[in-house]
């Protein structure tokens, strides 16, 4: 359930692909993730992600250079200050920021990140994993995902 949002909520009606990636990622997968992001941008696909890990932030950078819709899922309550580049995308109607948390959750933790990831998977029509560390949260999470199309970039 969305506790707060900022931006064009109409983006929620689009076909959405969730992108998740572990914080630690082999160099061999980084370029594949960049190529995937550029392909999604060029095709105009709506991507939902937390854009929290380094690689997710890089993917966001590539996506923001396009014109396609983007949904940013926060692992905390809604931000009070929105970065100017994000504000411009919100104002253009192509960025929606959503969170399952109320404004009293100010910091990201492993627990809020996991809840945010589950929230994104529920909102998405399909999921793409850039890389999942062995024994990490994403690997455990996707062992539980049922009825969702999951693709892996690392393969």
N, C-alpha and C positions, 0 to 999 in steps of 0.2 A: 504494500500500500504506500502511495506517495504521501509523505507528510508535508512536503513543501516543494514548490517548483518556481522557476523563473524562466520566462521565455514562451515560445510557441508550443503550447500543449498539443496542437494538432499533429506535431511530429510523432506522437505516441500512436497514431493511427497508421503510420507507415510500416512497411516491412523493415524490421530492425535486426542488425547483426551485432551481437555483443562481442567485443574484443577484450581478452584478458591475457596477461602475460606475467610470469614470475619476475621478481626483481632481479634475480641473477639469471642471465641468459648467455648462452655461448655466442661468441662472435659470429659463428657460421649461420646463426639464425637471425641476427640483427638485420642484415640486408634483406633477407626474405620478408621480414616484417615490414620494412620500409617499402619494398616492392608491392606487398599486399595493400598497404595503406594508399599508395599512389593509384593502384588499380581501382580500389573502392572509390576514391575521390573522382577519378576519371569517369567511372560508371555512374556516379551520383547516388551511391548507396548510403542509406542512413546507418550510421554506426553509433552504438551505445558503449560507453566504457567509463571507467573511473578516471582514466588518464592520470593515474597516480604514480605508477612505477616509471622509471626513466624511459624505458622503451614505449610505454603507453603515452607518455608526454611527447615523445618524438612522433609517434603515430598521430597524435592530436595536431601537432605542428603541420604535418603533411596534409591532413584533412582540412585544417583551417585555411590552407592556401587555395582550396577549391570553393565550390558554391553549394555542395550537397549538405543535407541536414545532418546534424550531430547532436547526440544526447549525452550529456555528462552526468554521471551518477556519483554523488558525493557519499563518502563514508563518514559523514558528520552532518550536523545541521546546516542549513543554507548559509552560505558565506554572507557576511555583511558588506565586504568590499569585493567588487567584481573587477578583475583586471580589465584595462581598457580594450584590449584586443577581443576578450570574451564579451564585453559589454557591446561592442560593435556587432558581433555575430548574433547576440541576443536581439539587438535592435533591428537587425536585418531579417529576423524571423527564422534563422537557420540553426540556432543553438538553443537547446532547452537544457536547463540544469534542473535535476531532480534529486531528491533525497528521501529515504525512508525514515529519517531522523528528525526530531524536533530541534528547535534552535538552541536548546540547552546542552546538546552534544556538540562541544567545541573542538574536540581533538579526535584524530583518527587513531584507532588502535587495531590490533589484530582481530579483535572481536567485531568491531564496526566494519572493517574491511571485508570480513567474511559475510556479514549480513548484507552489505552493499552488493557483493558479488552474487549472492543468491537472488537479491532483488533484481539485478540486471538480467540474470538468466530467466527469471519469471517474465520480465517485460519483453525479452527478445524472442524473435522467431527462429533464430539460429545462433550458434556460438562458434567463434573462432579462437583457438588458443595459440598464441605465439610460441610459448614455451611454458612447460610446467616442471618445476624442480622436483626431482625424485623425493617423495615423502613430504612434499610441501602442501600448503593449503589448497592450491588449485588441483593438484593430483587427487587429493582426498575428496574435494568437492565434486569433481567430475566422475568419480567412481559412483557417486550418488545420483547424478543427473539421469533422469529417465524421460523418454518421450521428446527429447530435444535433439535436433541435428547438431552434431559437434564435429568441427574440422580442426585439424592440427597443422600449423605452419611448419613446426619442427620436423615433420616426417619427410 
